[in-house]
Amino acid sequence: MTDPCALPDRLPGHGPADPDGYLVEEVPDGYRWTCRADGRTAGPFPSREEAVLAAAVDRTA
């Protein structure tokens, strides 16, 4: 996993925002998203950015 503190252009805790209606959270194997409306989940994804992107794609599907 990439340590956000190691990236000089990002502050800790300031990653991509969760898409509307989704929760993106860290789990033991990486990150997953949960659809708040129906409880569907997907993951694990290796990075938070990938989980956010996947949730955004699911939202438009």
Backbone as CSV, one residue per row, in Angstrom:
resi,resn,N_x,N_y,N_z,CA_x,CA_y,CA_z,C_x,C_y,C_z
1,MET,0.835,-1.177,0.000,0.000,0.000,0.000,0.883,1.245,0.000
2,THR,0.420,2.261,-0.649,1.149,3.512,-0.682,0.799,4.339,0.550
3,ASP,1.821,4.839,1.196,1.617,5.675,2.373,1.327,7.101,1.912
4,PRO,0.111,7.639,2.150,-0.201,8.988,1.686,0.702,10.038,2.308
5,CYS,1.299,9.747,3.449,2.197,10.706,4.079,3.503,10.829,3.295
6,ALA,3.834,9.826,2.483,5.070,9.838,1.716,4.942,10.668,0.444
7,LEU,3.756,11.028,0.054,3.547,11.812,-1.150,3.530,13.290,-0.780
8,PRO,4.475,14.073,-1.285,4.583,15.462,-0.844,3.413,16.348,-1.245
9,ASP,2.652,15.977,-2.283,1.567,16.833,-2.748,0.217,16.479,-2.144
10,ARG,0.178,15.550,-1.185,-1.094,15.153,-0.559,-0.955,15.156,0.946
11,LEU,-1.983,15.594,1.605,-2.010,15.571,3.054,-2.659,14.280,3.519
12,PRO,-2.263,13.743,4.680,-2.898,12.531,5.196,-4.404,12.720,5.341
13,GLY,-5.159,11.729,4.902,-6.608,11.787,5.032,-7.297,12.542,3.919
14,HIS,-6.570,13.048,2.959,-7.161,13.799,1.862,-7.039,13.017,0.569
15,GLY,-7.789,11.946,0.471,-7.807,11.125,-0.730,-9.012,11.468,-1.569
16,PRO,-9.274,10.639,-2.555,-10.454,10.895,-3.386,-11.728,10.739,-2.576
17,ALA,-12.699,11.562,-2.860,-13.968,11.528,-2.128,-14.789,10.313,-2.543
18,ASP,-15.550,9.777,-1.611,-16.458,8.684,-1.916,-17.533,9.184,-2.881
19,PRO,-17.844,8.394,-3.910,-18.948,8.786,-4.791,-20.252,8.865,-3.996
20,ASP,-21.166,9.740,-4.400,-22.452,9.878,-3.717,-23.131,8.519,-3.616
21,GLY,-23.572,8.182,-2.415,-24.295,6.940,-2.191,-23.411,5.739,-1.924
22,TYR,-22.102,5.940,-1.832,-21.175,4.839,-1.596,-20.278,5.144,-0.409
23,LEU,-19.873,4.086,0.268,-18.907,4.175,1.345,-17.675,3.401,0.897
24,VAL,-16.513,4.023,0.929,-15.255,3.346,0.616,-14.486,3.246,1.920
25,GLU,-14.071,2.017,2.258,-13.385,1.816,3.528,-12.243,0.836,3.389
26,GLU,-11.272,0.967,4.291,-10.137,0.059,4.309,-10.548,-1.241,4.996
27,VAL,-10.148,-2.371,4.403,-10.393,-3.700,4.952,-9.045,-4.419,4.991
28,PRO,-8.965,-5.574,5.648,-7.667,-6.246,5.788,-6.905,-6.484,4.475
29,ASP,-7.616,-6.728,3.378,-6.942,-7.031,2.115,-6.824,-5.832,1.180
30,GLY,-7.213,-4.659,1.593,-7.146,-3.474,0.742,-8.295,-2.526,1.050
31,TYR,-9.109,-2.229,0.032,-10.252,-1.323,0.175,-11.469,-1.929,-0.499
32,ARG,-12.651,-1.586,-0.006,-13.884,-2.032,-0.646,-14.877,-0.882,-0.651
33,TRP,-15.850,-0.982,-1.552,-16.942,-0.009,-1.525,-18.226,-0.727,-1.156
34,THR,-19.132,0.029,-0.548,-20.461,-0.461,-0.196,-21.475,0.540,-0.727
35,CYS,-22.483,0.029,-1.446,-23.574,0.873,-1.930,-24.523,1.092,-0.755
36,ARG,-24.722,2.330,-0.364,-25.557,2.637,0.794,-27.032,2.284,0.557
37,ALA,-27.489,2.334,-0.684,-28.907,2.087,-0.982,-29.305,0.629,-0.810
38,ASP,-28.416,-0.288,-1.233,-28.831,-1.693,-1.198,-27.831,-2.631,-0.524
39,GLY,-26.730,-2.100,-0.021,-25.781,-2.913,0.729,-24.819,-3.736,-0.109
40,ARG,-24.872,-3.597,-1.446,-23.916,-4.337,-2.278,-22.501,-3.882,-1.961
41,THR,-21.545,-4.803,-2.063,-20.144,-4.467,-1.846,-19.303,-5.019,-2.990
42,ALA,-18.133,-4.458,-3.173,-17.162,-4.981,-4.129,-15.776,-4.733,-3.561
43,GLY,-14.881,-5.618,-3.903,-13.504,-5.503,-3.449,-13.023,-6.834,-2.928
44,PRO,-11.850,-6.912,-2.448,-10.980,-5.783,-2.144,-10.233,-5.269,-3.379
45,PHE,-9.932,-3.984,-3.335,-9.130,-3.315,-4.346,-7.793,-2.961,-3.695
46,PRO,-6.714,-2.953,-4.466,-5.399,-2.702,-3.870,-5.194,-1.278,-3.355
47,SER,-5.966,-0.318,-3.857,-5.808,1.057,-3.389,-7.174,1.713,-3.221
48,ARG,-7.203,2.774,-2.433,-8.447,3.522,-2.229,-8.899,4.149,-3.536
49,GLU,-7.933,4.653,-4.305,-8.250,5.284,-5.580,-8.971,4.316,-6.512
50,GLU,-8.509,3.057,-6.556,-9.154,2.055,-7.407,-10.557,1.723,-6.910
51,ALA,-10.746,1.673,-5.605,-12.079,1.412,-5.052,-13.033,2.542,-5.368
52,VAL,-12.558,3.781,-5.263,-13.396,4.939,-5.588,-13.775,4.920,-7.066
53,LEU,-12.815,4.628,-7.935,-13.087,4.559,-9.370,-14.112,3.465,-9.676
54,ALA,-13.954,2.301,-9.063,-14.896,1.201,-9.288,-16.305,1.563,-8.798
55,ALA,-16.399,2.243,-7.669,-17.697,2.669,-7.157,-18.334,3.677,-8.104
56,ALA,-17.529,4.593,-8.634,-18.059,5.588,-9.582,-18.570,4.911,-10.846
57,VAL,-17.868,3.895,-11.314,-18.314,3.151,-12.498,-19.610,2.415,-12.177
58,ASP,-19.696,1.779,-11.014,-20.915,1.072,-10.619,-22.084,2.039,-10.532
59,ARG,-21.830,3.221,-10.048,-22.887,4.240,-9.885,-23.507,4.615,-11.225
60,THR,-22.705,4.622,-12.281,-23.212,5.010,-13.601,-23.788,3.836,-14.377
61,ALA,-23.595,2.630,-13.864,-24.076,1.437,-14.580,-25.566,1.251,-14.421
